[in-house]
Amino acid sequence: MGHSVSDDFENRGEQLMHQIENGQTKYKVGFPPRRNFIGEFNERFNETFFADDPLRPYKDKPLSKKLLLGLQFFFPILDWARHYDLRKFKGDLIAGLTIASLCIPQDIGYSKLANLDPQYGLYSSFVPPLIYAVMGSSKDIAIGPVAVVSLLLGTLLQEEIDPTKYKEEYQRLAFTATFFAGLTQAALGFLRLGFLIDFLSHAAIVGFMGGAAITIALQQLKGFLGIKKFTKKSDIISVMKSVLNSAEHGWNWQTILIGASFLVFLLAARYVGKKSRKLFWVPAIAPLISVIISTFFVYITHADEHGVQIVNNIKKGVNPASVNQIYFTGSYALKGMRIGVVAGMIGLTEAIAIGRTFAGMKDYQLDGNKEMVALGTMNIIGSMTSCYVATGSFSRSAVNYMAGCKTAVSNIIMSIVVLLTLLLITPLFKYTPNAILASIIISAVIGLIDYKTAFLIWKVDKLDFIACIGAFFGVVFASVEIGLLIAVAISLAKILIQVTRPRTALLGNLPGTNVYRNIEQYPEATKISGVLTVRVDSAIYFSNSNYVKERILRWVRDEEEKLEAKNQPKFNFLIIEMSPVTDIDTSGIHAFEELLKTLKKRGIQLILANPGPVVIDKLRLADFTEHIGHDNIFLTVGDAVKACLTRNGINEEP
């Protein structure tokens, strides 16, 4: 009668401590409940494509609320606009005006990278940002043309059509590529296939961006040095040959003076902005100041009459419709599709990376699939309004963030400023020297060369560094598309290597504990006499099952040779720690069956420790649990070792 709840807890605690001290547990490996095929398929399908459970907000809501939530999903502005106030507008106004001052000179320069007239860069900073502000979920991304995509588009397009001889056809192909870029981005979002962009590893992106930055900077030597005849190839050898061959008669000293002077000014402004966060506006406004001063200087000195190349006329007015210029049929449609898919994927990768970076800094969630739909829609509409591929710009987004943007209204402010520029002041850019545009682009792309991250990659993962440096050299010494191909190929090769050659490890007991760990990581861990314990650190599939079997047998042979050399008795138990093995297929089970037979011939008993629910269920369905014996499957390595020692007639604890 005096028995209390506290006594129960005390007794159970003593029993548990006794079991732990003796390396015993009363539990056996559990078998999960049987599931039908449809239920299992639905679970896997939902986990693959709907891991974020997007339908959760709609549960137990009336139809009217569901419709409103659906509209807010596709048009987030309907959600955050309800809470918009004057305080937020002030932050967005300052940020919008600041990024507008940066984007106008950049857009004019980037359109040249794409081999398009200057107004097309401005068009692409007018319509796409408006669409994104309505549909996008990032508060910080600044939308517009970017250097890497502009270069990629220009390089791929000019391989199909000469932009000088067939200007109209070239522009039509650019709009076609933009349409298919948007279609690719939107389709990936609607089909929830955003995980595909993750196949381009971070290391490969760092190398690709660095190589693209070098290539873009080299391309600017034409405008920076005032060279009229310049190679259309982008590799460093062709560019340097073109530069050196024109050195005697092709360089213009006035152009070099203008370009070099303002490049120093832009780099100094960039340095000031980095040193003091409060002076973020200095590097943001420096390009526009450079354009105004250099344009005025060329105008009053008539430098254009002395060989200084200028922008000339920029077409005045808003974006004309271009839907009738898109190739929907014929060979150019296929070429536009191929170029658009590549440009769309690169643009998507850059935008999602930028969006996630700033979302993490401000502690809000970014829906990758929703972003893809927004980016795709803006490029589809952009292709119909004389725009080329737009995406998130890192330099502008960083300025947008530091300027204190609160919502996507900063993009709307920027678009309004660009619209006023197109309507009122484009004629003023007539005397803007090409050298200043080259200087602006060079100063902008320097930030894409992330040597600190490249060095960190080298220190942490040499295989990742190979992907990084391979993509870098591919872009610099071959072409942008070759560099991209190398980046993707090495990223996929790394995945294949990791899948087909998983890690395995020998485990030993940490003295005084019931814990078993990798003997390389923990040199003090000791092997147990008569027992060999191996851990497989991967799921076992058809691609690696044979390797896993052969690698385990090699561990067995190596251990037997060591014991024989020391005149020690052989071991007769092989324990495989299965905790990291998340899944197994029929090839993996077949490999285990062969391993079981091979070990039996050697007089060694195979034992499994802690197989997961998926693995043990498949082993049971294949009758492997019957072949190996239920008494050879244990919950922990400690339980398995104790059983092995007992069978060997050893009652001592390891």
C-alpha positions as CSV (number, residue, x, y, z in Angstrom):
1,M,0.0,0.0,0.0
2,G,3.0,2.3,0.6
3,H,4.1,1.9,-3.0
4,S,4.2,5.3,-4.8
5,V,4.6,6.6,-8.3
6,S,8.1,7.9,-7.4
7,D,9.1,4.4,-6.4
8,D,8.0,3.1,-9.8
9,F,10.2,5.8,-11.5
10,E,13.1,4.9,-9.3
11,N,12.8,1.2,-9.9
12,R,12.5,1.8,-13.7
13,G,15.5,4.1,-13.6
14,E,17.6,1.5,-11.8
15,Q,16.6,-1.2,-14.3
16,L,17.5,1.1,-17.2
17,M,20.9,2.0,-15.8
18,H,21.5,-1.7,-15.2
19,Q,20.7,-2.5,-18.8
20,I,22.9,0.3,-20.1
21,E,25.8,-0.7,-17.9
22,N,25.5,-4.3,-19.2
23,G,25.2,-3.2,-22.8
24,Q,21.7,-4.7,-23.0
25,T,18.4,-3.5,-24.2
26,K,15.1,-5.4,-24.0
27,Y,14.1,-4.2,-27.4
28,K,14.4,-6.0,-30.7
29,V,14.5,-4.5,-34.2
30,G,11.0,-3.5,-35.0
31,F,9.2,-4.2,-38.3
32,P,7.0,-1.3,-39.6
33,P,3.4,-2.0,-40.4
34,R,2.7,-3.1,-43.9
35,R,1.6,-0.4,-46.4
36,N,-0.1,-0.8,-49.7
37,F,1.6,0.4,-52.9
38,I,-0.7,3.4,-53.5
39,G,-0.2,4.7,-50.0
40,E,3.6,4.3,-50.2
41,F,3.6,5.9,-53.7
42,N,1.6,8.9,-52.5
43,E,3.9,9.4,-49.6
44,R,7.0,9.4,-51.8
45,F,5.4,11.6,-54.4
46,N,4.3,14.2,-51.9
47,E,7.7,14.2,-50.2
48,T,9.4,14.7,-53.5
49,F,7.2,17.4,-55.0
50,F,5.3,18.8,-52.1
51,A,7.8,18.6,-49.2
52,D,6.8,22.1,-48.0
53,D,3.1,21.0,-47.7
54,P,1.8,24.0,-49.8
55,L,-1.9,23.0,-49.2
56,R,-1.7,23.3,-45.4
57,P,-3.1,26.9,-45.3
58,Y,-6.2,25.8,-47.2
59,K,-7.2,23.1,-44.8
60,D,-10.6,23.6,-43.0
61,K,-11.1,27.0,-44.7
62,P,-14.3,28.1,-46.4
63,L,-14.4,28.4,-50.2
64,S,-14.1,32.2,-50.2
65,K,-11.0,32.1,-47.9
66,K,-9.5,29.4,-50.1
67,L,-10.0,31.6,-53.2
68,L,-8.4,34.5,-51.5
69,L,-5.4,32.4,-50.3
70,G,-5.0,31.1,-53.9
71,L,-4.9,34.6,-55.3
72,Q,-2.4,35.6,-52.6
73,F,-0.3,32.6,-53.5
74,F,0.1,33.7,-57.1
75,F,0.0,37.4,-56.3
76,P,1.7,38.0,-52.9
77,I,1.2,41.8,-53.3
78,L,-2.5,41.1,-52.3
79,D,-1.2,39.9,-49.0
80,W,1.6,42.4,-48.0
81,A,-0.2,45.4,-49.5
82,R,-2.8,45.2,-46.8
83,H,-0.2,46.1,-44.2
84,Y,1.7,48.7,-46.2
85,D,2.2,52.1,-44.6
86,L,4.0,55.3,-45.1
87,R,7.0,54.2,-43.0
88,K,7.6,51.3,-45.4
89,F,7.1,53.5,-48.4
90,K,9.8,55.9,-47.3
91,G,12.3,53.0,-47.1
92,D,11.2,51.7,-50.5
93,L,11.3,55.1,-52.1
94,I,14.9,55.7,-51.0
95,A,15.9,52.2,-52.1
96,G,14.1,52.5,-55.4
97,L,15.7,55.8,-56.3
98,T,19.1,54.4,-55.3
99,I,19.0,51.3,-57.4
100,A,17.5,53.3,-60.3
101,S,20.7,55.4,-60.3
102,L,22.7,52.2,-60.5
103,C,20.6,50.3,-63.0
104,I,20.3,53.0,-65.8
105,P,24.1,53.1,-66.7
106,Q,24.4,49.3,-66.1
107,D,21.5,48.5,-68.4
108,I,23.0,50.5,-71.2
109,G,26.3,48.6,-70.8
110,Y,24.7,45.2,-70.3
111,S,22.6,45.5,-73.5
112,K,25.9,45.8,-75.4
113,L,27.1,42.5,-73.9
114,A,23.9,41.0,-75.4
115,N,24.7,42.7,-78.7
116,L,21.5,44.7,-78.5
117,D,20.8,48.4,-78.7
118,P,21.0,50.3,-75.4
119,Q,17.2,50.9,-75.1
120,Y,16.6,47.1,-74.7
121,G,18.5,47.1,-71.5
122,L,16.3,49.9,-70.2
123,Y,13.2,48.2,-71.4
124,S,14.2,45.1,-69.4
125,S,14.4,47.2,-66.2
126,F,10.9,48.6,-66.8
127,V,8.4,45.8,-67.5
128,P,9.9,42.7,-65.7
129,P,10.4,44.5,-62.3
130,L,6.7,45.5,-62.4
131,I,5.6,41.9,-63.0
132,Y,7.9,40.6,-60.3
133,A,6.6,43.2,-57.7
134,V,3.1,41.8,-58.2
135,M,4.1,38.0,-58.3
136,G,7.4,37.7,-56.5
137,S,7.8,36.9,-52.8
138,S,11.3,38.4,-52.1
139,K,11.4,41.8,-50.4
140,D,15.0,42.4,-51.5
141,I,15.7,41.2,-55.0
142,A,16.2,44.0,-57.6
143,I,15.2,42.8,-61.1
144,G,16.8,43.6,-64.4
145,P,19.5,42.5,-66.9
146,V,22.7,41.1,-65.4
147,A,26.2,40.8,-66.7
148,V,26.5,36.9,-66.8
149,V,23.2,36.3,-68.5
150,S,23.7,39.2,-71.0
151,L,27.1,37.7,-72.0
152,L,25.7,34.2,-72.2
153,L,22.8,35.3,-74.4
154,G,25.0,37.5,-76.6
155,T,27.5,34.7,-77.1
156,L,24.9,32.0,-77.9
157,L,22.8,34.3,-80.1
158,Q,25.7,35.5,-82.3
159,E,26.7,31.9,-83.0
160,E,23.3,31.6,-84.8
161,I,22.9,35.1,-86.4
162,D,25.3,37.9,-87.0
163,P,24.0,40.9,-84.9
164,T,25.5,43.4,-87.3
165,K,24.4,42.1,-90.7
166,Y,21.0,40.7,-89.6
167,K,20.1,43.0,-86.8
168,E,16.3,42.5,-86.9
169,E,16.5,38.7,-87.1
170,Y,19.0,38.8,-84.2
171,Q,16.6,40.8,-82.1
172,R,13.7,38.4,-82.9
173,L,15.9,35.5,-81.8
174,A,16.7,37.3,-78.6
175,F,13.0,37.8,-77.8
176,T,12.4,34.1,-78.7
177,A,15.1,33.0,-76.4
178,T,13.6,35.2,-73.6
179,F,10.2,33.7,-74.2
180,F,11.5,30.2,-73.8
181,A,13.7,31.2,-70.8
182,G,10.5,32.4,-69.1
183,L,8.6,29.3,-70.2
184,T,11.3,27.1,-68.7
185,Q,11.4,29.0,-65.4
186,A,7.6,29.0,-65.0
187,A,7.3,25.3,-66.0
188,L,9.9,24.3,-63.4
189,G,7.9,26.3,-60.7
190,F,4.4,24.9,-61.7
191,L,5.7,21.4,-61.9
192,R,7.6,21.9,-58.6
193,L,10.9,20.8,-60.2
194,G,13.0,23.5,-58.6
195,F,15.3,20.9,-57.0
196,L,16.8,20.5,-60.5
197,I,18.8,23.7,-60.2
198,D,20.5,22.3,-57.2
199,F,22.4,19.9,-59.5
200,L,24.7,22.9,-60.2
201,S,26.8,22.9,-57.1
202,H,27.8,26.0,-55.2
203,A,31.5,25.4,-56.0
204,A,30.7,25.1,-59.7
205,I,28.7,28.3,-59.6
206,V,31.6,30.2,-57.9
207,G,34.0,29.0,-60.6
208,F,31.5,29.8,-63.4
209,M,30.7,33.3,-62.1
210,G,34.4,34.0,-61.6
211,G,35.3,32.9,-65.1
212,A,32.3,34.8,-66.6
213,A,33.5,37.9,-64.7
214,I,37.0,37.6,-66.3
215,T,35.5,37.0,-69.7
216,I,33.1,40.0,-69.4
217,A,36.0,42.3,-68.2
218,L,38.1,41.2,-71.2
219,Q,35.2,41.9,-73.6
220,Q,35.1,45.5,-72.3
221,L,38.7,46.1,-73.5
222,K,37.1,46.9,-76.9
223,G,35.3,50.0,-75.5
224,F,37.9,50.7,-72.8
225,L,40.8,50.9,-75.4
226,G,38.7,52.3,-78.2
227,I,39.3,49.3,-80.6
228,K,37.0,49.2,-83.6
229,K,37.8,45.8,-85.0
230,F,37.5,43.2,-82.2
231,T,37.1,39.4,-82.1
232,K,33.7,37.9,-81.7
233,K,35.2,35.0,-79.7
234,S,35.1,35.2,-75.9
235,D,38.1,33.0,-74.8
236,I,41.1,34.8,-73.3
237,I,43.6,33.8,-76.0
238,S,41.4,35.2,-78.9
239,V,40.7,38.4,-77.0
240,M,44.3,39.1,-76.0
241,K,45.4,38.4,-79.6
242,S,42.8,40.9,-80.8
243,V,43.9,43.5,-78.3
244,L,47.6,43.1,-79.0
245,N,47.2,43.0,-82.8
246,S,45.4,46.4,-82.6
247,A,47.9,48.0,-80.2
248,E,49.9,49.8,-82.9
249,H,47.0,51.7,-84.7
250,G,43.8,50.6,-83.0
251,W,44.0,52.1,-79.5
252,N,42.7,55.6,-78.8
253,W,44.5,57.4,-76.0
254,Q,41.6,59.8,-75.3
255,T,39.3,56.8,-74.8
256,I,41.9,55.1,-72.5
257,L,42.2,58.3,-70.4
258,I,38.4,58.6,-70.0
259,G,38.0,54.9,-69.2
260,A,40.9,54.6,-66.8
261,S,40.1,57.8,-64.9
262,F,36.5,56.8,-64.2
263,L,37.4,53.2,-63.5
264,V,39.7,54.4,-60.7
265,F,36.8,56.6,-59.5
266,L,34.3,53.7,-59.5
267,L,36.7,51.4,-57.7
268,A,37.4,54.1,-55.1
269,A,33.7,54.6,-54.6
270,R,33.3,50.8,-54.2
271,Y,36.1,50.7,-51.6
272,V,34.4,53.6,-49.6
273,G,31.1,51.7,-49.7
274,K,32.7,48.6,-48.4
275,K,34.5,50.4,-45.6
276,S,31.4,52.1,-44.3
277,R,27.9,50.6,-44.4
278,K,26.4,54.1,-44.0
279,L,28.0,55.2,-47.3
280,F,26.4,52.4,-49.3
281,W,24.9,55.1,-51.6
282,V,28.4,56.2,-52.8
283,P,29.1,53.1,-55.0
284,A,25.4,53.1,-56.0
285,I,25.4,56.6,-57.4
286,A,29.0,56.6,-58.7
287,P,28.1,55.0,-62.1
288,L,25.4,57.7,-62.9
289,I,27.7,60.5,-61.8
290,S,30.4,59.0,-64.1
291,V,28.0,58.9,-67.0
292,I,26.8,62.5,-66.5
293,I,30.4,63.9,-66.1
294,S,31.9,61.9,-69.0
295,T,29.0,62.7,-71.3
296,F,29.2,66.4,-70.5
297,F,33.0,66.3,-71.1
298,V,32.7,64.6,-74.5
299,Y,30.0,67.0,-75.5
300,I,32.0,70.2,-74.7
301,T,35.3,68.9,-76.0
302,H,33.9,67.2,-79.2
303,A,36.0,64.1,-78.2
304,D,33.8,62.0,-80.5
305,E,35.5,63.8,-83.4
306,H,38.9,62.5,-82.2
307,G,38.1,58.8,-82.1
308,V,36.2,58.5,-78.8
309,Q,33.3,56.1,-79.5
310,I,30.0,57.2,-78.1
311,V,26.6,55.5,-77.6
312,N,24.8,57.7,-80.2
313,N,21.1,57.8,-80.2
314,I,19.0,55.7,-77.7
315,K,15.5,55.3,-79.0
316,K,13.0,57.4,-77.0
317,G,9.7,56.0,-75.7
318,V,8.2,53.0,-73.9
319,N,8.6,49.4,-74.8
320,P,7.0,48.5,-78.2
321,A,5.1,45.2,-78.4
322,S,7.2,42.4,-79.7
323,V,4.9,39.4,-79.5
324,N,4.7,39.3,-83.3
325,Q,8.5,39.1,-83.5
326,I,8.8,35.9,-81.5
327,Y,9.6,32.7,-83.6
328,F,7.0,30.1,-82.6
329,T,7.8,27.8,-85.6
330,G,10.7,26.9,-87.8
331,S,14.4,26.3,-87.1
332,Y,14.8,29.6,-85.2
333,A,12.2,28.6,-82.7
334,L,14.2,25.5,-81.9
335,K,17.4,27.5,-81.6
336,G,15.6,30.1,-79.4
337,M,14.3,27.3,-77.2
338,R,17.8,25.8,-76.8
339,I,19.4,29.2,-75.9
340,G,16.4,30.2,-73.7
341,V,16.5,27.0,-71.6
342,V,20.3,27.6,-70.8
343,A,19.8,31.3,-70.1
344,G,16.7,30.7,-68.1
345,M,18.4,28.1,-65.9
346,I,21.4,30.3,-65.2
347,G,19.1,33.3,-64.5
348,L,17.0,31.1,-62.2
349,T,20.1,29.8,-60.3
350,E,21.4,33.4,-59.7
351,A,18.0,34.8,-58.6
352,I,17.1,32.0,-56.2
353,A,20.6,32.1,-54.6
354,I,20.3,35.9,-54.2
355,G,16.7,35.6,-52.9
356,R,17.6,32.9,-50.3
357,T,20.7,34.9,-49.1
358,F,18.7,38.1,-48.3
359,A,15.7,36.1,-47.0
360,G,18.1,34.5,-44.5
361,M,19.5,37.8,-43.5
362,K,16.0,39.2,-42.8
363,D,14.6,35.9,-41.4
364,Y,11.7,35.2,-43.7
365,Q,10.9,32.2,-45.9
366,L,11.2,32.2,-49.7
367,D,9.2,29.8,-51.7
368,G,11.6,28.7,-54.5
369,N,8.8,27.3,-56.7
370,K,6.7,30.4,-56.4
371,E,9.8,32.5,-57.3
372,M,10.3,30.4,-60.4
373,V,6.7,31.1,-61.5
374,A,7.2,34.8,-60.9
375,L,10.5,35.0,-62.8
376,G,9.1,32.9,-65.6
377,T,6.0,35.0,-66.0
378,M,7.9,38.3,-66.0
379,N,10.3,37.0,-68.8
380,I,7.4,35.6,-70.9
381,I,5.6,39.0,-70.7
382,G,9.0,40.7,-71.1
383,S,9.6,38.8,-74.4
384,M,6.4,40.3,-75.7
385,T,7.4,43.8,-74.7
386,S,10.8,44.1,-76.3
387,C,12.8,42.9,-73.2
388,Y,15.5,40.3,-73.0
389,V,16.2,37.9,-70.1
390,A,16.0,39.6,-66.8
391,T,16.7,38.1,-63.3
392,G,17.8,39.1,-59.9
393,S,21.0,41.3,-59.9
394,F,23.3,40.7,-56.9
395,S,24.9,44.2,-57.0
396,R,21.5,46.0,-57.2
397,S,19.9,43.6,-54.6
398,A,22.8,44.3,-52.2
399,V,22.3,48.1,-52.7
400,N,18.5,47.6,-52.4
401,Y,19.0,45.8,-49.1
402,M,21.5,48.3,-47.6
403,A,19.3,51.2,-48.7
404,G,16.6,49.9,-46.4
405,C,14.0,48.5,-48.8
406,K,10.9,47.0,-47.1
407,T,9.0,45.4,-49.9
408,A,9.0,44.9,-53.7
409,V,7.7,48.5,-54.1
410,S,11.4,49.5,-54.5
411,N,11.3,47.6,-57.8
412,I,8.2,49.6,-58.8
413,I,9.9,52.9,-57.9
414,M,12.9,51.8,-60.0
415,S,10.6,51.0,-63.0
416,I,9.0,54.4,-62.8
417,V,12.4,56.1,-62.9
418,V,13.4,54.0,-65.9
419,L,10.1,54.9,-67.6
420,L,10.7,58.6,-67.1
421,T,14.2,58.1,-68.4
422,L,12.8,56.4,-71.6
423,L,10.2,59.1,-72.1
424,L,12.3,62.2,-71.3
425,I,16.1,61.9,-71.1
426,T,17.4,59.2,-73.4
427,P,18.6,61.8,-76.0
428,L,20.9,63.1,-73.3
429,F,22.9,59.8,-73.4
430,K,23.9,60.4,-77.1
431,Y,27.4,61.6,-76.2
432,T,28.0,59.0,-73.4
433,P,31.4,57.4,-74.3
434,N,31.5,53.6,-74.6
435,A,34.6,53.7,-72.4
436,I,32.6,54.8,-69.4
437,L,30.1,51.9,-69.9
438,A,33.1,49.5,-70.1
439,S,34.4,50.9,-66.8
440,I,31.0,50.6,-65.2
441,I,30.8,46.9,-66.2
442,I,34.3,46.1,-65.2
443,S,33.8,47.6,-61.7
444,A,30.5,45.7,-61.4
445,V,31.8,42.3,-62.4
446,I,34.8,42.4,-60.1
447,G,32.5,41.5,-57.3
448,L,31.7,38.2,-59.0
449,I,35.3,37.0,-58.5
450,D,34.9,35.4,-55.1
451,Y,38.5,34.3,-54.5
452,K,37.9,33.9,-50.7
453,T,35.2,31.4,-51.2
454,A,37.3,29.6,-53.8
455,F,40.2,29.3,-51.3
456,L,37.7,28.0,-48.6
457,I,36.5,25.4,-51.1
458,W,40.1,24.3,-51.7
459,K,40.7,23.9,-47.9
460,V,37.4,22.0,-47.3
461,D,36.8,19.8,-50.3
462,K,39.3,19.2,-53.1
463,L,36.7,17.5,-55.3
464,D,34.5,20.6,-55.0
465,F,37.5,22.7,-55.9
466,I,38.0,20.7,-59.1
467,A,34.4,21.6,-60.1
468,C,35.1,25.2,-59.2
469,I,38.4,25.5,-61.1
470,G,37.1,23.4,-64.0
471,A,34.1,25.7,-64.6
472,F,36.4,28.7,-64.2
473,F,39.0,27.6,-66.8
474,G,36.2,26.3,-69.1
475,V,34.7,29.8,-69.3
476,V,38.0,31.7,-69.5
477,F,39.8,29.5,-72.1
478,A,36.9,28.1,-74.1
479,S,33.5,29.8,-73.9
480,V,30.7,30.5,-71.6
481,E,28.7,27.5,-72.7
482,I,31.7,25.2,-72.4
483,G,32.3,26.4,-68.9
484,L,28.7,25.8,-68.1
485,L,28.8,22.4,-69.5
486,I,32.0,21.6,-67.5
487,A,30.3,22.9,-64.3
488,V,27.3,20.7,-64.8
489,A,29.3,17.7,-65.9
490,I,31.6,17.9,-62.8
491,S,28.7,18.5,-60.5
492,L,26.9,15.4,-61.8
493,A,30.2,13.4,-61.8
494,K,30.6,14.2,-58.1
495,I,27.1,13.0,-57.3
496,L,27.8,9.8,-59.2
497,I,31.1,9.2,-57.4
498,Q,29.4,9.7,-54.0
499,V,26.5,7.4,-54.9
500,T,28.5,4.7,-56.6
501,R,31.4,4.7,-54.1
502,P,29.9,5.3,-50.6
503,R,32.2,5.5,-47.6
504,T,32.6,2.6,-45.3
505,A,34.4,2.4,-41.9
506,L,35.7,0.0,-39.3
507,L,34.2,0.6,-35.9
508,G,35.8,0.0,-32.5
509,N,34.6,0.3,-28.9
510,L,35.4,3.5,-26.9
511,P,36.9,2.1,-23.7
512,G,34.5,2.3,-20.7
513,T,31.4,2.9,-22.9
514,N,29.0,0.9,-25.0
515,V,29.7,3.3,-27.9
516,Y,31.2,2.1,-31.3
517,R,32.9,4.7,-33.5
518,N,35.2,4.9,-36.6
519,I,38.7,3.8,-35.5
520,E,40.3,6.4,-37.8
521,Q,38.4,9.3,-36.2
522,Y,38.9,7.8,-32.7
523,P,42.3,6.1,-32.5
524,E,41.6,5.1,-28.9
525,A,38.6,2.9,-30.1
526,T,39.5,-0.8,-29.8
527,K,38.5,-3.7,-32.0
528,I,36.7,-6.6,-30.2
529,S,38.4,-10.0,-30.3
530,G,36.6,-12.4,-32.6
531,V,34.3,-9.7,-34.1
532,L,34.8,-7.3,-37.1
533,T,32.4,-4.3,-37.1
534,V,31.8,-2.3,-40.4
535,R,29.6,0.6,-41.1
536,V,28.1,1.5,-44.5
537,D,27.5,5.3,-44.8
538,S,25.0,5.3,-47.6
539,A,21.8,3.8,-49.0
540,I,22.5,0.6,-51.0
541,Y,21.3,0.7,-54.6
542,F,22.0,-1.0,-57.9
543,S,24.7,1.6,-58.6
544,N,26.8,0.8,-55.5
545,S,25.6,-2.6,-54.3
546,N,28.5,-4.5,-55.9
547,Y,31.0,-2.0,-54.6
548,V,29.6,-2.2,-51.1
549,K,29.8,-6.0,-51.1
550,E,33.4,-6.0,-52.5
551,R,34.5,-3.3,-50.1
552,I,33.2,-5.2,-47.1
553,L,34.9,-8.4,-48.3
554,R,38.1,-6.4,-48.7
555,W,37.8,-5.3,-45.0
556,V,37.4,-9.0,-44.1
557,R,40.5,-10.1,-46.1
558,D,42.6,-7.2,-44.7
559,E,41.6,-8.1,-41.2
560,E,42.2,-11.8,-41.7
561,E,45.7,-11.1,-43.1
562,K,46.5,-8.8,-40.1
563,L,45.4,-11.5,-37.6
564,E,47.3,-14.2,-39.4
565,A,50.5,-12.1,-39.4
566,K,50.2,-11.6,-35.7
567,N,49.4,-15.3,-35.1
568,Q,46.0,-14.4,-33.5
569,P,42.8,-16.4,-33.8
570,K,40.5,-15.5,-36.7
571,F,37.2,-13.6,-36.1
572,N,34.0,-15.5,-36.8
573,F,31.4,-12.6,-36.7
574,L,31.0,-9.7,-39.1
575,I,28.6,-7.0,-37.8
576,I,27.3,-4.4,-40.3
577,E,26.1,-1.2,-38.7
578,M,23.1,-0.3,-40.8
579,S,22.0,3.0,-39.1
580,P,23.2,5.2,-42.1
581,V,21.6,2.9,-44.7
582,T,18.4,4.8,-45.4
583,D,17.2,2.5,-48.2
584,I,18.0,-0.6,-50.2
585,D,16.8,-2.0,-53.5
586,T,16.7,-5.5,-54.9
587,S,20.2,-5.2,-56.2
588,G,21.4,-4.3,-52.7
589,I,19.5,-7.3,-51.2
590,H,21.0,-9.6,-53.8
591,A,24.5,-8.3,-52.9
592,F,23.7,-9.1,-49.2
593,E,22.6,-12.6,-50.1
594,E,25.9,-13.1,-52.0
595,L,27.8,-11.7,-49.1
596,L,26.0,-14.0,-46.7
597,K,27.0,-17.1,-48.8
598,T,30.6,-15.9,-49.2
599,L,31.0,-15.3,-45.4
600,K,29.5,-18.7,-44.6
601,K,32.1,-20.4,-46.7
602,R,34.7,-18.6,-44.7
603,G,33.1,-19.6,-41.4
604,I,32.0,-16.1,-40.6
605,Q,28.4,-15.2,-39.4
606,L,26.9,-12.1,-40.8
607,I,25.1,-9.9,-38.3
608,L,23.1,-6.7,-38.9
609,A,22.8,-3.9,-36.4
610,N,19.9,-1.3,-36.4
611,P,18.5,-1.5,-39.9
612,G,15.9,1.3,-40.5
613,P,12.2,0.7,-41.1
614,V,12.5,0.9,-44.9
615,V,15.5,-1.4,-45.0
616,I,14.2,-4.1,-42.6
617,D,10.8,-4.1,-44.3
618,K,12.4,-4.8,-47.7
619,L,14.7,-7.4,-46.2
620,R,11.6,-9.2,-44.7
621,L,9.7,-9.1,-48.0
622,A,12.7,-10.6,-49.7
623,D,12.9,-13.3,-47.0
624,F,16.5,-12.2,-46.3
625,T,15.6,-12.0,-42.6
626,E,14.8,-15.7,-42.7
627,H,18.0,-16.6,-44.4
628,I,20.2,-14.6,-42.0
629,G,18.1,-15.6,-39.0
630,H,16.1,-13.2,-36.7
631,D,18.6,-13.9,-33.9
632,N,21.3,-12.3,-36.1
633,I,19.6,-8.9,-36.3
634,F,20.1,-6.5,-33.3
635,L,19.0,-3.1,-32.3
636,T,22.5,-1.8,-31.5
637,V,26.1,-2.7,-32.2
638,G,26.6,-3.1,-28.5
639,D,23.8,-5.7,-28.3
640,A,25.3,-7.5,-31.3
641,V,28.8,-7.5,-29.9
642,K,27.6,-8.9,-26.5
643,A,25.7,-11.7,-28.3
644,C,28.8,-12.5,-30.3
645,L,31.0,-12.7,-27.3
646,T,28.5,-14.9,-25.5
647,R,28.4,-17.3,-28.5
648,N,32.2,-17.4,-28.3
649,G,32.0,-18.3,-24.7
650,I,33.3,-14.9,-23.5
651,N,31.4,-13.3,-20.7
652,E,33.6,-10.2,-20.3
653,E,32.3,-6.8,-21.3
654,P,34.2,-5.1,-24.2
